[in-house]
Amino acid sequence: MKKLILIILVAMITNISLFAQTKKILFVLSAADTLELNNGQKLRQTGVFLNEFYLAYKSISENGYTVEFATPNGVVATIDEESINDKYWKDLLEVKNEAIQFTTKDDSFNNPITLENAIVNQDNYIGIIIPGGQGLMIDLIENKNIPTLLKHFAKENKPTGLICHAPNLILTIPAEENPYIGYKVNSVSPIEEFVIEKFIMKGKPKNRKIARQLRKLGLKYKSGLPKSNFAIKDRNLVTSQNPFSGNSFNILYLEALTEYLETKK
């Protein structure tokens, strides 16, 4: 009898472990903290945009999914100081404080794995999310592991969420092997990009004009009005426009996860 109970307990623990694995989402974050503007004539603090990261994380966690963080070389992500401004949080100031506390105290956030290890573990994830912020336009866009990860998630039809500037990473995949050509896609809009460069950063970064490049590659780019709550889902790909698009992104990304899990039953 004791042996039978032990077998049942082991089976239950194994099933719980497997269930946790099947509900794990990979968050890939930039580790860059300084942005060069105007061909290096000006430097600006940068990083991950706090609400683009945290609102997606909060939605995922509250819906029963687990998260693993990965960055280049396992370096802890820097938060863009601009993103702490109340104007990006509207009626979510309490959540902003919660997000700040998370980035200072959460063990998983402060101990990310490397992108190489994320590739080793890629079969354990059912989805990937890459939050926005100018940081990714410095390091992730140059990182050879990014196209490898994106191609894997595309091949397996796993939900892929790219927020604000992150859709630019689709461009890291060579055209001849790019699975997203022909997809509907969104990102920070040309008008928003202009406003950011002219009035917030007061300078032009090296990598810019995301919408134009996505169209040129062959994706069907569409945007909402500036500062609108706008996102697009096309099959496994969910893309969103700006720091104000968290609600639309989260709804569509959770929908994509549900659809994916349905195919695995």
Contacts in CASP RR format, 6 or more apart in sequence:
PFRMAT RR
TARGET T0000
AUTHOR 0000-0000-0000
METHOD contacts of the structure
MODEL  1
MKKLILIILVAMITNISLFAQTKKILFVLSAADTLELNNGQKLRQTGVFL
NEFYLAYKSISENGYTVEFATPNGVVATIDEESINDKYWKDLLEVKNEAI
QFTTKDDSFNNPITLENAIVNQDNYIGIIIPGGQGLMIDLIENKNIPTLL
KHFAKENKPTGLICHAPNLILTIPAEENPYIGYKVNSVSPIEEFVIEKFI
MKGKPKNRKIARQLRKLGLKYKSGLPKSNFAIKDRNLVTSQNPFSGNSFN
ILYLEALTEYLETKK
20 66 0 8 1.000
21 124 0 8 1.000
22 126 0 8 1.000
22 261 0 8 1.000
22 264 0 8 1.000
23 64 0 8 1.000
23 65 0 8 1.000
23 66 0 8 1.000
23 126 0 8 1.000
24 65 0 8 1.000
24 66 0 8 1.000
24 67 0 8 1.000
24 68 0 8 1.000
24 124 0 8 1.000
24 125 0 8 1.000
24 126 0 8 1.000
25 60 0 8 1.000
25 65 0 8 1.000
25 66 0 8 1.000
25 67 0 8 1.000
25 68 0 8 1.000
25 125 0 8 1.000
25 126 0 8 1.000
25 127 0 8 1.000
25 128 0 8 1.000
25 129 0 8 1.000
26 67 0 8 1.000
26 68 0 8 1.000
26 70 0 8 1.000
26 118 0 8 1.000
26 121 0 8 1.000
26 122 0 8 1.000
26 125 0 8 1.000
26 127 0 8 1.000
26 128 0 8 1.000
26 129 0 8 1.000
26 149 0 8 1.000
27 53 0 8 1.000
27 56 0 8 1.000
27 57 0 8 1.000
27 67 0 8 1.000
27 68 0 8 1.000
27 69 0 8 1.000
27 70 0 8 1.000
27 128 0 8 1.000
27 129 0 8 1.000
27 130 0 8 1.000
27 131 0 8 1.000
28 70 0 8 1.000
28 71 0 8 1.000
28 115 0 8 1.000
28 118 0 8 1.000
28 128 0 8 1.000
28 129 0 8 1.000
28 130 0 8 1.000
28 140 0 8 1.000
28 146 0 8 1.000
28 149 0 8 1.000
29 48 0 8 1.000
29 53 0 8 1.000
29 69 0 8 1.000
29 70 0 8 1.000
29 71 0 8 1.000
29 77 0 8 1.000
29 112 0 8 1.000
29 130 0 8 1.000
29 131 0 8 1.000
30 47 0 8 1.000
30 48 0 8 1.000
30 71 0 8 1.000
30 72 0 8 1.000
30 77 0 8 1.000
30 78 0 8 1.000
30 132 0 8 1.000
30 133 0 8 1.000
30 135 0 8 1.000
30 136 0 8 1.000
30 138 0 8 1.000
30 139 0 8 1.000
30 140 0 8 1.000
31 71 0 8 1.000
31 72 0 8 1.000
31 73 0 8 1.000
31 74 0 8 1.000
31 75 0 8 1.000
31 76 0 8 1.000
31 77 0 8 1.000
31 78 0 8 1.000
31 139 0 8 1.000
32 46 0 8 1.000
32 47 0 8 1.000
32 78 0 8 1.000
32 135 0 8 1.000
32 136 0 8 1.000
32 138 0 8 1.000
32 139 0 8 1.000
33 45 0 8 1.000
33 46 0 8 1.000
33 47 0 8 1.000
33 78 0 8 1.000
33 135 0 8 1.000
34 43 0 8 1.000
34 44 0 8 1.000
34 45 0 8 1.000
34 46 0 8 1.000
34 138 0 8 1.000
35 43 0 8 1.000
35 44 0 8 1.000
35 45 0 8 1.000
35 46 0 8 1.000
35 134 0 8 1.000
35 135 0 8 1.000
35 137 0 8 1.000
35 138 0 8 1.000
35 201 0 8 1.000
35 205 0 8 1.000
36 42 0 8 1.000
36 43 0 8 1.000
36 205 0 8 1.000
36 206 0 8 1.000
37 43 0 8 1.000
37 44 0 8 1.000
37 201 0 8 1.000
37 202 0 8 1.000
37 203 0 8 1.000
37 204 0 8 1.000
37 205 0 8 1.000
38 203 0 8 1.000
38 204 0 8 1.000
39 206 0 8 1.000
42 202 0 8 1.000
42 203 0 8 1.000
44 201 0 8 1.000
45 78 0 8 1.000
45 80 0 8 1.000
45 81 0 8 1.000
46 78 0 8 1.000
46 80 0 8 1.000
46 133 0 8 1.000
46 134 0 8 1.000
46 135 0 8 1.000
46 138 0 8 1.000
47 77 0 8 1.000
47 78 0 8 1.000
47 79 0 8 1.000
47 80 0 8 1.000
47 133 0 8 1.000
47 134 0 8 1.000
47 135 0 8 1.000
48 77 0 8 1.000
48 78 0 8 1.000
48 79 0 8 1.000
48 80 0 8 1.000
48 83 0 8 1.000
48 131 0 8 1.000
48 132 0 8 1.000
48 133 0 8 1.000
48 135 0 8 1.000
48 136 0 8 1.000
49 79 0 8 1.000
49 80 0 8 1.000
49 82 0 8 1.000
49 83 0 8 1.000
49 88 0 8 1.000
49 131 0 8 1.000
49 132 0 8 1.000
49 133 0 8 1.000
49 163 0 8 1.000
49 164 0 8 1.000
49 243 0 8 1.000
50 79 0 8 1.000
50 80 0 8 1.000
50 83 0 8 1.000
50 84 0 8 1.000
50 88 0 8 1.000
50 96 0 8 1.000
50 99 0 8 1.000
50 100 0 8 1.000
50 103 0 8 1.000
51 83 0 8 1.000
51 88 0 8 1.000
51 89 0 8 1.000
51 92 0 8 1.000
51 96 0 8 1.000
51 99 0 8 1.000
51 243 0 8 1.000
51 246 0 8 1.000
52 83 0 8 1.000
52 131 0 8 1.000
52 132 0 8 1.000
52 133 0 8 1.000
52 163 0 8 1.000
52 164 0 8 1.000
52 243 0 8 1.000
52 246 0 8 1.000
53 77 0 8 1.000
53 79 0 8 1.000
53 99 0 8 1.000
53 131 0 8 1.000
53 132 0 8 1.000
54 95 0 8 1.000
54 98 0 8 1.000
54 99 0 8 1.000
54 102 0 8 1.000
54 103 0 8 1.000
55 92 0 8 1.000
55 95 0 8 1.000
55 246 0 8 1.000
55 247 0 8 1.000
55 249 0 8 1.000
55 250 0 8 1.000
56 129 0 8 1.000
56 131 0 8 1.000
56 163 0 8 1.000
56 246 0 8 1.000
56 249 0 8 1.000
56 250 0 8 1.000
56 253 0 8 1.000
57 67 0 8 1.000
57 102 0 8 1.000
58 95 0 8 1.000
58 98 0 8 1.000
58 99 0 8 1.000
59 250 0 8 1.000
59 253 0 8 1.000
59 254 0 8 1.000
60 67 0 8 1.000
60 129 0 8 1.000
60 253 0 8 1.000
61 67 0 8 1.000
63 254 0 8 1.000
65 257 0 8 1.000
67 108 0 8 1.000
68 108 0 8 1.000
68 113 0 8 1.000
68 118 0 8 1.000
68 121 0 8 1.000
68 125 0 8 1.000
69 77 0 8 1.000
69 108 0 8 1.000
69 109 0 8 1.000
69 111 0 8 1.000
69 112 0 8 1.000
69 113 0 8 1.000
70 112 0 8 1.000
70 113 0 8 1.000
70 114 0 8 1.000
70 115 0 8 1.000
70 117 0 8 1.000
70 118 0 8 1.000
71 77 0 8 1.000
71 112 0 8 1.000
71 114 0 8 1.000
71 115 0 8 1.000
72 114 0 8 1.000
72 115 0 8 1.000
72 139 0 8 1.000
72 140 0 8 1.000
72 143 0 8 1.000
72 145 0 8 1.000
73 114 0 8 1.000
74 112 0 8 1.000
74 113 0 8 1.000
74 114 0 8 1.000
74 115 0 8 1.000
75 112 0 8 1.000
76 109 0 8 1.000
76 110 0 8 1.000
76 111 0 8 1.000
76 112 0 8 1.000
77 103 0 8 1.000
77 109 0 8 1.000
77 112 0 8 1.000
79 103 0 8 1.000
80 133 0 8 1.000
80 134 0 8 1.000
80 135 0 8 1.000
82 200 0 8 1.000
83 133 0 8 1.000
83 243 0 8 1.000
84 96 0 8 1.000
84 100 0 8 1.000
86 93 0 8 1.000
86 96 0 8 1.000
88 243 0 8 1.000
88 244 0 8 1.000
89 95 0 8 1.000
89 96 0 8 1.000
90 244 0 8 1.000
102 109 0 8 1.000
103 109 0 8 1.000
103 110 0 8 1.000
104 110 0 8 1.000
113 121 0 8 1.000
115 143 0 8 1.000
115 145 0 8 1.000
115 146 0 8 1.000
115 149 0 8 1.000
116 145 0 8 1.000
118 125 0 8 1.000
118 145 0 8 1.000
118 149 0 8 1.000
119 145 0 8 1.000
119 148 0 8 1.000
119 149 0 8 1.000
119 152 0 8 1.000
122 149 0 8 1.000
122 152 0 8 1.000
122 153 0 8 1.000
125 153 0 8 1.000
125 158 0 8 1.000
126 158 0 8 1.000
126 159 0 8 1.000
126 257 0 8 1.000
126 260 0 8 1.000
126 261 0 8 1.000
127 153 0 8 1.000
127 158 0 8 1.000
127 159 0 8 1.000
127 160 0 8 1.000
127 161 0 8 1.000
127 257 0 8 1.000
127 260 0 8 1.000
128 149 0 8 1.000
128 150 0 8 1.000
128 153 0 8 1.000
128 158 0 8 1.000
128 159 0 8 1.000
128 160 0 8 1.000
128 161 0 8 1.000
129 160 0 8 1.000
129 161 0 8 1.000
129 162 0 8 1.000
129 163 0 8 1.000
129 253 0 8 1.000
130 136 0 8 1.000
130 140 0 8 1.000
130 161 0 8 1.000
130 162 0 8 1.000
130 163 0 8 1.000
130 166 0 8 1.000
130 169 0 8 1.000
131 163 0 8 1.000
131 164 0 8 1.000
131 166 0 8 1.000
132 163 0 8 1.000
132 164 0 8 1.000
132 165 0 8 1.000
132 166 0 8 1.000
133 164 0 8 1.000
133 165 0 8 1.000
133 166 0 8 1.000
134 165 0 8 1.000
134 201 0 8 1.000
134 205 0 8 1.000
135 165 0 8 1.000
136 165 0 8 1.000
136 166 0 8 1.000
136 168 0 8 1.000
136 169 0 8 1.000
137 165 0 8 1.000
137 168 0 8 1.000
137 205 0 8 1.000
137 206 0 8 1.000
137 207 0 8 1.000
137 208 0 8 1.000
138 207 0 8 1.000
140 146 0 8 1.000
140 166 0 8 1.000
140 169 0 8 1.000
141 168 0 8 1.000
141 169 0 8 1.000
141 171 0 8 1.000
141 172 0 8 1.000
141 207 0 8 1.000
143 172 0 8 1.000
146 169 0 8 1.000
146 172 0 8 1.000
147 172 0 8 1.000
147 173 0 8 1.000
147 174 0 8 1.000
150 160 0 8 1.000
150 169 0 8 1.000
150 170 0 8 1.000
150 172 0 8 1.000
150 173 0 8 1.000
151 173 0 8 1.000
151 177 0 8 1.000
151 179 0 8 1.000
152 158 0 8 1.000
153 159 0 8 1.000
153 160 0 8 1.000
153 236 0 8 1.000
154 160 0 8 1.000
154 179 0 8 1.000
154 180 0 8 1.000
154 236 0 8 1.000
154 237 0 8 1.000
155 179 0 8 1.000
157 235 0 8 1.000
157 236 0 8 1.000
157 260 0 8 1.000
157 263 0 8 1.000
158 236 0 8 1.000
158 260 0 8 1.000
159 236 0 8 1.000
159 238 0 8 1.000
159 253 0 8 1.000
159 256 0 8 1.000
159 257 0 8 1.000
159 260 0 8 1.000
160 236 0 8 1.000
160 237 0 8 1.000
160 238 0 8 1.000
161 237 0 8 1.000
161 238 0 8 1.000
161 239 0 8 1.000
161 240 0 8 1.000
161 249 0 8 1.000
161 253 0 8 1.000
162 169 0 8 1.000
162 170 0 8 1.000
162 187 0 8 1.000
162 237 0 8 1.000
162 238 0 8 1.000
162 239 0 8 1.000
162 240 0 8 1.000
163 239 0 8 1.000
163 240 0 8 1.000
163 245 0 8 1.000
163 246 0 8 1.000
163 249 0 8 1.000
164 187 0 8 1.000
164 188 0 8 1.000
164 240 0 8 1.000
164 241 0 8 1.000
164 242 0 8 1.000
164 243 0 8 1.000
164 245 0 8 1.000
165 187 0 8 1.000
165 188 0 8 1.000
165 210 0 8 1.000
166 187 0 8 1.000
166 239 0 8 1.000
167 185 0 8 1.000
167 186 0 8 1.000
167 187 0 8 1.000
167 210 0 8 1.000
167 214 0 8 1.000
167 239 0 8 1.000
168 187 0 8 1.000
168 207 0 8 1.000
168 210 0 8 1.000
168 213 0 8 1.000
168 214 0 8 1.000
170 178 0 8 1.000
170 180 0 8 1.000
170 185 0 8 1.000
170 214 0 8 1.000
170 217 0 8 1.000
170 219 0 8 1.000
171 213 0 8 1.000
171 214 0 8 1.000
171 217 0 8 1.000
173 179 0 8 1.000
173 180 0 8 1.000
175 181 0 8 1.000
175 217 0 8 1.000
178 217 0 8 1.000
180 219 0 8 1.000
180 237 0 8 1.000
181 217 0 8 1.000
181 218 0 8 1.000
181 219 0 8 1.000
182 218 0 8 1.000
182 219 0 8 1.000
182 220 0 8 1.000
183 219 0 8 1.000
183 220 0 8 1.000
183 234 0 8 1.000
183 235 0 8 1.000
183 237 0 8 1.000
184 219 0 8 1.000
184 220 0 8 1.000
184 222 0 8 1.000
184 232 0 8 1.000
184 234 0 8 1.000
185 214 0 8 1.000
185 219 0 8 1.000
185 220 0 8 1.000
185 221 0 8 1.000
185 222 0 8 1.000
185 232 0 8 1.000
185 234 0 8 1.000
185 237 0 8 1.000
185 239 0 8 1.000
186 221 0 8 1.000
186 222 0 8 1.000
186 223 0 8 1.000
186 224 0 8 1.000
186 230 0 8 1.000
186 231 0 8 1.000
186 232 0 8 1.000
186 239 0 8 1.000
186 240 0 8 1.000
186 241 0 8 1.000
187 210 0 8 1.000
187 211 0 8 1.000
187 214 0 8 1.000
187 221 0 8 1.000
187 223 0 8 1.000
187 239 0 8 1.000
187 241 0 8 1.000
188 196 0 8 1.000
188 210 0 8 1.000
188 211 0 8 1.000
188 241 0 8 1.000
188 242 0 8 1.000
189 211 0 8 1.000
189 223 0 8 1.000
189 224 0 8 1.000
189 226 0 8 1.000
189 241 0 8 1.000
189 242 0 8 1.000
190 209 0 8 1.000
190 211 0 8 1.000
190 212 0 8 1.000
190 223 0 8 1.000
191 226 0 8 1.000
192 226 0 8 1.000
192 227 0 8 1.000
192 241 0 8 1.000
192 242 0 8 1.000
193 208 0 8 1.000
193 209 0 8 1.000
193 210 0 8 1.000
193 211 0 8 1.000
195 226 0 8 1.000
197 203 0 8 1.000
197 204 0 8 1.000
197 205 0 8 1.000
197 208 0 8 1.000
211 221 0 8 1.000
211 223 0 8 1.000
214 221 0 8 1.000
215 221 0 8 1.000
222 232 0 8 1.000
223 230 0 8 1.000
223 241 0 8 1.000
224 230 0 8 1.000
224 241 0 8 1.000
226 242 0 8 1.000
227 242 0 8 1.000
227 244 0 8 1.000
228 241 0 8 1.000
228 242 0 8 1.000
228 244 0 8 1.000
228 245 0 8 1.000
229 244 0 8 1.000
229 245 0 8 1.000
229 246 0 8 1.000
229 247 0 8 1.000
229 248 0 8 1.000
230 240 0 8 1.000
230 241 0 8 1.000
230 242 0 8 1.000
230 245 0 8 1.000
230 248 0 8 1.000
231 238 0 8 1.000
231 239 0 8 1.000
231 240 0 8 1.000
231 241 0 8 1.000
231 245 0 8 1.000
231 246 0 8 1.000
231 248 0 8 1.000
231 249 0 8 1.000
231 251 0 8 1.000
231 252 0 8 1.000
232 238 0 8 1.000
232 239 0 8 1.000
232 240 0 8 1.000
232 252 0 8 1.000
233 252 0 8 1.000
233 253 0 8 1.000
233 255 0 8 1.000
233 256 0 8 1.000
236 256 0 8 1.000
236 260 0 8 1.000
238 249 0 8 1.000
238 252 0 8 1.000
238 253 0 8 1.000
238 256 0 8 1.000
240 246 0 8 1.000
240 248 0 8 1.000
240 249 0 8 1.000
END
